[in-house]
Amino acid sequence: MRKISIISCFIFVFACFVACKKPGKSAPAKFTGCRISQISESGADTSQKTVYHLYYNSDGSVSYMFVFFSQSNYSNYYKYFNRIGTRIISRTVNAQQNYTQQSDTISLDAQGRVDGIIPSYYSYGYDNNRDEYYYDSVGNMYLHNAIGYSNVSSDFIPWLNGDPTMDSLSENGGQINVTHYWYNDTLYNTGNLTARLSDLENYGRAIYTPKHLMNRAHYSDMYLDSVKTFNYLLDTGGRITTITESLPGTVVNISRIVYECE
């Protein structure tokens, strides 16, 4: 099972819409009528990229995605999401559609939120891998446990004013690393689909969503201390078209978003 590491993926907003808050208004205007159809990721060398094509069900949920790697075409794959009652069966299939690489069972709580994932690939019977998600009384995901063999990795995430303020990762009770987050208080997540790209790829939906757009993340462990910054380009409709992630003096990731509109 691929562990979902909240620490390792700083971007919360690959599939979101953005509007600027105006003085005197308690909430931003929401943009409707469009949804993400493609996300392209690259480093400073934009010729080496990964492209995510998203396809939807009639209710607006993600039906499947096709993931294209320009640097290694043999790795291309489809990811399908099939809702059955309180479960989502997720299948990863190679681009030739002749081999299922992995299938996962995603369980949902009474509010339709992801509360667990169990992989069904070959090693499940031996290592009992699973992920567990816990929410507070207002719906914020504050704890994620990734369990495998005898190890338990836990992300603890406190919230303030609608945004996660940090992520503290520990393993078997001992802290491994911590990331602190800062946000732009005039840029908001809005729209009908808000998720990190890693959430979309694994679940087809969000696990948690901040109210604002993050502009800085400070990551530290016993070996590394780094600050990543985020810059956004918006179109005239208030939608994110480009996200640039940078370490001091270096662009490490560029995400370009394409929309389909009614």
C-alpha positions as CSV (number, residue, x, y, z in Angstrom):
1,M,0.0,0.0,0.0
2,R,1.2,3.4,-0.8
3,K,1.3,5.4,2.4
4,I,-0.3,8.8,2.1
5,S,2.3,11.2,3.7
6,I,0.8,14.6,4.5
7,I,4.3,15.9,5.2
8,S,5.7,14.9,1.8
9,C,3.0,16.6,-0.3
10,F,2.7,20.3,0.6
11,I,0.1,21.3,-2.0
12,F,-3.4,21.3,-0.8
13,V,-5.1,23.0,-3.7
14,F,-4.4,21.3,-7.0
15,A,-8.1,20.9,-7.7
16,C,-9.7,24.0,-6.3
17,F,-11.1,27.4,-7.4
18,V,-9.9,30.7,-5.9
19,A,-11.5,34.1,-5.3
20,C,-10.2,37.2,-3.5
21,K,-12.0,38.4,-0.4
22,K,-13.4,41.9,-0.7
23,P,-13.6,44.3,2.3
24,G,-16.9,44.0,4.2
25,K,-17.7,40.5,3.0
26,S,-17.5,37.5,5.3
27,A,-16.9,35.0,2.6
28,P,-15.4,35.0,-1.0
29,A,-17.6,34.7,-4.1
30,K,-17.8,31.2,-5.4
31,F,-17.1,30.4,-9.0
32,T,-19.4,27.7,-10.5
33,G,-19.7,26.0,-13.9
34,C,-16.1,24.7,-14.3
35,R,-14.1,21.8,-13.0
36,I,-10.5,20.5,-13.3
37,S,-9.9,18.5,-16.5
38,Q,-6.1,18.3,-16.4
39,I,-3.2,18.9,-14.1
40,S,0.3,19.0,-15.4
41,E,3.3,18.8,-13.0
42,S,7.0,19.4,-13.8
43,G,10.1,20.8,-12.3
44,A,12.0,23.7,-13.8
45,D,12.5,21.5,-16.9
46,T,9.0,21.6,-18.2
47,S,9.7,18.9,-20.8
48,Q,9.8,16.3,-18.1
49,K,6.3,16.2,-16.7
50,T,3.5,14.1,-15.3
51,V,0.0,14.9,-16.6
52,Y,-3.2,13.9,-14.7
53,H,-6.4,13.7,-16.8
54,L,-9.6,13.7,-14.7
55,Y,-13.0,12.3,-15.7
56,Y,-16.2,12.7,-13.8
57,N,-19.5,11.0,-12.9
58,S,-22.8,12.8,-13.5
59,D,-22.9,13.8,-9.8
60,G,-19.5,15.6,-10.1
61,S,-17.4,13.0,-8.3
62,V,-14.2,11.7,-9.9
63,S,-14.9,8.6,-12.0
64,Y,-11.3,7.9,-13.1
65,M,-8.1,9.5,-14.1
66,F,-5.3,8.7,-16.6
67,V,-1.8,9.5,-15.5
68,F,0.8,10.1,-18.2
69,F,4.6,10.3,-17.6
70,S,6.5,12.0,-20.4
71,Q,9.8,10.6,-19.1
72,S,8.7,7.0,-18.8
73,N,5.7,6.0,-20.9
74,Y,5.7,2.4,-19.7
75,S,4.6,3.7,-16.3
76,N,1.4,5.3,-17.5
77,Y,-1.8,4.1,-15.8
78,Y,-5.5,4.5,-15.1
79,K,-7.1,4.9,-11.7
80,Y,-10.8,4.0,-11.3
81,F,-13.2,4.8,-8.4
82,N,-16.4,2.9,-8.0
83,R,-18.7,3.8,-5.2
84,I,-20.6,0.8,-3.6
85,G,-22.7,1.9,-0.6
86,T,-20.3,3.2,2.1
87,R,-17.2,2.0,0.2
88,I,-15.2,3.1,-2.8
89,I,-13.3,0.4,-4.7
90,S,-10.2,2.0,-6.2
91,R,-8.4,0.1,-9.0
92,T,-5.0,1.0,-10.6
93,V,-4.7,-0.4,-14.1
94,N,-1.8,-0.2,-16.5
95,A,-2.2,1.9,-19.7
96,Q,-2.7,-1.2,-21.8
97,Q,-5.8,-2.1,-19.7
98,N,-4.5,-5.7,-19.3
99,Y,-3.1,-5.7,-15.8
100,T,-4.5,-4.4,-12.5
101,Q,-1.6,-3.2,-10.5
102,Q,-3.4,-2.6,-7.2
103,S,-7.0,-2.5,-5.8
104,D,-7.9,-0.7,-2.6
105,T,-11.1,-0.5,-0.5
106,I,-11.9,3.0,0.8
107,S,-14.4,3.1,3.6
108,L,-16.6,6.2,4.2
109,D,-18.2,7.4,7.4
110,A,-21.9,8.6,7.8
111,Q,-20.9,12.0,6.4
112,G,-19.3,10.5,3.3
113,R,-15.7,11.3,4.5
114,V,-12.9,8.8,4.0
115,D,-12.2,7.1,7.3
116,G,-10.1,4.2,6.2
117,I,-8.3,2.4,3.4
118,I,-7.4,-1.2,3.1
119,P,-5.2,-2.5,0.2
120,S,-6.1,-5.7,-1.4
121,Y,-2.9,-6.4,-3.3
122,Y,-0.8,-9.5,-2.7
123,S,1.0,-8.5,0.5
124,Y,-2.1,-7.5,2.5
125,G,-2.4,-10.9,4.1
126,Y,1.1,-10.6,5.5
127,D,1.5,-7.0,6.7
128,N,-2.1,-5.9,7.5
129,N,-1.5,-2.5,6.1
130,R,-4.2,0.1,6.5
131,D,-4.8,3.8,6.9
132,E,-7.2,5.4,9.4
133,Y,-8.5,9.0,9.4
134,Y,-10.2,10.8,12.3
135,Y,-12.2,14.0,12.3
136,D,-13.1,16.5,15.0
137,S,-16.6,17.8,15.7
138,V,-16.5,20.4,12.9
139,G,-15.2,18.0,10.3
140,N,-11.5,18.8,10.3
141,M,-9.2,15.8,9.8
142,Y,-6.9,16.0,12.8
143,L,-5.3,12.5,12.9
144,H,-4.0,10.0,10.3
145,N,-2.6,6.7,11.2
146,A,-0.7,4.6,8.7
147,I,-0.4,1.0,10.0
148,G,1.8,-1.7,8.6
149,Y,3.5,-4.7,10.2
150,S,4.2,-3.6,13.8
151,N,4.7,0.1,12.9
152,V,2.2,2.9,13.3
153,S,3.0,6.3,11.7
154,S,0.7,9.1,12.9
155,D,0.2,12.6,11.5
156,F,-1.3,15.0,14.1
157,I,-2.8,18.2,12.5
158,P,-4.1,21.1,14.6
159,W,-6.4,23.7,13.0
160,L,-6.9,27.4,13.4
161,N,-9.5,29.7,11.6
162,G,-10.3,26.9,9.1
163,D,-6.7,26.0,8.2
164,P,-4.3,23.3,9.3
165,T,-1.4,25.1,11.1
166,M,1.1,22.2,11.3
167,D,1.6,18.5,10.7
168,S,3.6,16.5,13.3
169,L,4.6,13.1,12.1
170,S,5.6,10.4,14.5
171,E,6.4,6.7,14.3
172,N,5.6,4.3,17.2
173,G,5.3,7.3,19.5
174,G,8.6,9.0,18.5
175,Q,8.5,12.3,16.5
176,I,10.1,12.1,13.0
177,N,9.5,15.5,11.5
178,V,7.2,18.5,11.7
179,T,5.9,21.0,9.1
180,H,4.4,24.4,9.9
181,Y,2.0,26.1,7.5
182,W,1.3,29.8,6.7
183,Y,-1.5,31.1,4.5
184,N,-2.5,34.1,2.3
185,D,-5.5,35.5,4.2
186,T,-7.0,37.1,1.0
187,L,-6.9,33.9,-1.2
188,Y,-9.5,31.3,-0.5
189,N,-10.3,27.8,-1.6
190,T,-13.7,27.8,-3.2
191,G,-15.6,25.7,-5.7
192,N,-17.1,22.2,-5.8
193,L,-13.9,20.1,-5.7
194,T,-11.1,20.8,-3.3
195,A,-8.3,18.4,-2.8
196,R,-4.6,17.8,-2.8
197,L,-3.4,16.0,-5.9
198,S,-2.3,13.1,-3.7
199,D,-5.8,12.8,-2.4
200,L,-7.3,12.8,-5.8
201,E,-4.9,10.2,-7.0
202,N,-5.6,7.8,-4.1
203,Y,-9.2,8.5,-3.2
204,G,-10.8,10.6,-5.9
205,R,-11.8,13.1,-3.2
206,A,-10.4,15.4,-0.5
207,I,-9.3,14.2,2.9
208,Y,-8.9,17.7,4.3
209,T,-9.1,21.2,2.8
210,P,-7.8,24.5,4.2
211,K,-10.0,27.6,4.0
212,H,-7.1,29.7,2.5
213,L,-4.3,29.1,0.1
214,M,-1.0,28.2,1.6
215,N,2.0,30.5,0.8
216,R,4.7,29.0,3.0
217,A,5.6,25.6,4.6
218,H,8.5,25.1,7.0
219,Y,9.7,21.5,7.2
220,S,12.2,20.2,9.7
221,D,13.7,16.9,11.0
222,M,17.0,15.9,12.5
223,Y,18.7,16.2,9.1
224,L,16.9,18.9,7.1
225,D,15.4,22.3,7.7
226,S,13.8,23.9,4.7
227,V,11.2,26.5,3.7
228,K,9.0,26.1,0.6
229,T,7.0,29.0,-0.8
230,F,4.0,28.9,-3.1
231,N,2.9,31.4,-5.8
232,Y,-0.3,31.3,-7.7
233,L,-1.5,32.7,-11.1
234,L,-5.2,33.2,-11.5
235,D,-7.4,33.7,-14.6
236,T,-10.1,36.4,-14.9
237,G,-12.6,34.0,-13.4
238,G,-10.6,33.6,-10.2
239,R,-9.4,30.1,-11.0
240,I,-5.8,28.9,-10.3
241,T,-4.0,28.3,-13.6
242,T,-0.4,27.9,-12.3
243,I,1.1,27.0,-8.9
244,T,4.9,27.4,-8.5
245,E,6.6,25.8,-5.5
246,S,10.1,27.0,-4.7
247,L,12.9,26.4,-2.2
248,P,15.3,29.4,-1.8
249,G,16.5,30.3,-5.3
250,T,15.2,27.1,-6.9
251,V,11.9,26.2,-8.5
252,V,11.1,22.6,-7.5
253,N,7.6,22.1,-8.9
254,I,5.3,23.8,-11.4
255,S,1.6,22.8,-11.6
256,R,-0.6,23.9,-14.5
257,I,-4.3,23.4,-14.3
258,V,-6.8,23.2,-17.2
259,Y,-10.6,23.5,-16.7
260,E,-13.6,22.3,-18.6
261,C,-16.6,24.7,-18.3
262,E,-20.3,24.5,-19.1
